[in-house]
Structure formats: C-alpha cells, structure tokens
Amino acid sequence: MIPENMPSSQDYQPKDLPFKRDLIGISEKTIEIHHDKLYTGYVNKMKQIGAELAALATGEKEVSGNQTYSELRALRNGETFANNGVYLHEYYFNCLGGSEEVPENALTNALSEKFGSIENFVTYFSASGMAMRGWVVLAWDTQLDRLKVYGCDSHNQGGVWGCIPIIVLDVYEHAYYLDYGSNRKSYIADFWKNMNWEAANHVFEKWSS
Ligand code: FE
C-alpha cells in the first residue's frame, strides 16, 4: 500500500501557467487549447490510469499480463504516454514568458562554450525541432554529466532516462497551427523570442553543480 502521506499520480493537479497569456506570436487561443484543454486532459488521464493501476498493484483487482493485449499492458503504455505528456508540457510552459534578450548566466555560458555560440545552439536546436514530430529537449544528462540535445516523435518514444529537461520545445502541430499554419519555422523562431532563459538556468544550476 502507498502510505497516505505520499503523493501519487491520483492526487496530481494541473499547474497554472507560469506566464501571462501575452506571448509573441503564440495566441491566447492557442495557449487556452494547449494548456487548459490538452495539458489538463493529460493530467486527468494520468490520474485515471494511476487509479486503475493502483487497484491492480494493491490486489484490489486480480493482475495478469499479456504482451499482445491485456489491461495491464494498455495501462502501462497509457501511463508513460500520459505522464510524459504532463511533464513535458510543464517543462515547455516553464520555458515561455521570457524575452528575446539572452542574458549571461551559467546556462548561456555553458551553451556558448559547448556549441561555439548561443546562435549555433539555437540553430542546431531549431533544426532538431524541424526534424522531429513531437519534442526537442536540451537536457542535463546525468549519466554523461553534460548537456545533450535529444528529440522524440511521441511523449513515450525517444526519451532517455537519467536526463533532466532544461529547455523543452513542443513541435506538435497543436502548438502552432492556429497561429502559423504549416509554418513551423516561424513558430520556432518565436519560441526563442518568448524564451525564459532565467527559468531554464535555474534548472541547469540545480542539476549541473
Ligand atoms: Fe503540446
């Protein structure tokens, strides 16, 4: 049994946006759909799946597995999709609400050193956003002990365990289609104009030291 004072996925609550809905290029309507409907929907699914897995985990319901189809298999796959859907969106929203100006801090210094310049990093990360179908992540890889860019096509495909997301870009069409049509390049260019470098630096400093 999970002790009563321990948080579980069933208790999880959607987080408020950490910025005002006045971003450059990305409309209030897009944020409303993205945060209030899609993200909140993932939180609800995470809670529902968590409750159903808890019933199996605690013996309340009989548990058995089959890799072609079983309730447990469906829940296992649903859980990683929903939970990563929640976490990745929270990391993404945390990156927004900043400004075009790139401050000098530990993260931007580390990126300049690693990529030669911030411009090189932004170009490489942005191109990765064009290459992937789901997400691009600048992470602190705790196995390699250094910054790494990873990309994935789906919430539960392509993620690397042991990595802490620092900058996360959502490149699913729902993130930009309303405002940019099929012009994903412009959306990514505006992502940098809204970038909250201080928030990203906060995560970097916490994990890299
Ligand atoms: Fe999204």
Residues whose N, C-alpha, C, O or C-beta is under 5 A from the ligand:
A	BS01	FE	D170 Y172
